[in-house]
Amino acid sequence: MKKLFQIVAATMLISASALSLAACGSDKVDSNSGNGGKIIEIGIVQIVEHPSLNSIREAFVARLAEKGYEEGKNIHIDYQNAQNEQTNLNTICQKFKADRKDLVVAIATPSAMAAAGTLTDIPVLFSACTDPVGSGLVKSLDKPGGNVTGTSDAVSAKKIMELAKRITPEIKTIGALYNSSESNSIAVINELKEFAAENGMEVIEGTVTNTSEVQQATQSLASKVDAIFSPIDNTIAAAMPIVTQVAENAKVPVYVGADSMVADGGLATYGINYVKLGHETADMAIEIINGKDPGEMPVRTISDVEIYVNKKTADAIGVTLPEDVLSEAAQVFGE
Ligand code: TRP
């Protein structure tokens, strides 16, 4: 009896979600759409504007177009940016819910957490979340379950620190610069602490809660440490030009989690290619648009990481980038 009930309940659930997918599309009809005339409504929510998140979004939209999903033809994209404010994130996600979007794409962890918390019967596809399990977005990377899946930009703090030691071997104290409320940063900082313990380094914390605190936190760290480490943190990334200026004046190397932070003046990273990540996210979006259940789609990661360095920053702080690092680098900024 119990089993029968479970089967009936499961069937009802399946038909209910099929119904809601069919029902939540818009009424707009376009004869060129190639999608039965239906325009698919996609909401994109992004926590803040910084170069990396922008490039993910641009790559996502470009890949969709390449695969025949074009704005005004068969999709409509409603892009909203939260200006790094949690309350804006909630408002945006509530609006997407009321609009009954067919798919919500959430770029970066804070947006993904808001979308996953608000939207329970609309597929949520996150992009560039460093720690989707630790952030509570999915139960596991292989089997997300629920209505949420996406792409992760997990990187290794240990690999970045090994690179740091190749460039500036004499690091005894390392400053950890990050926003303590970004769960994407926490896991990476924990790994940094492990590395430091194994290598006899001391970690000094410099946490912030918003971009206006970044200058002060960087200044304070720069006077105490041999190098600064900043993970893939949205708040720091959005204030990277300030970090660069302060660190250059103090002649302190800043090792970071993402290529865009190196482009903005960080000294080096071992990072992933975010354009590739945007493309992967678009490929997953197309699968969901075509009826795949997000809960059944494993979270995708980018396995190849590459070295990015900034020559201008190195010159400004009086560091010589080793030849082998330069020749291994995928990109040398500031040449
Ligand atoms: N990984 C970040 C998160 O989980 C988002 C992100 C993507 C990011 N690219 C970045 C943050 C570059 C800083 C710099 O929220």
Boltz pocket constraint, residues with backbone or C-beta under 6 A from the ligand:
constraints:
  - pocket:
      binder: B
      contacts: [[A, 52], [A, 53], [A, 107], [A, 108], [A, 109], [A, 110], [A, 127], [A, 128], [A, 129], [A, 130], [A, 131], [A, 153], [A, 184], [A, 231], [A, 232], [A, 233], [A, 234], [A, 237], [A, 258], [A, 260], [A, 261], [A, 274]]
      max_distance: 6.0
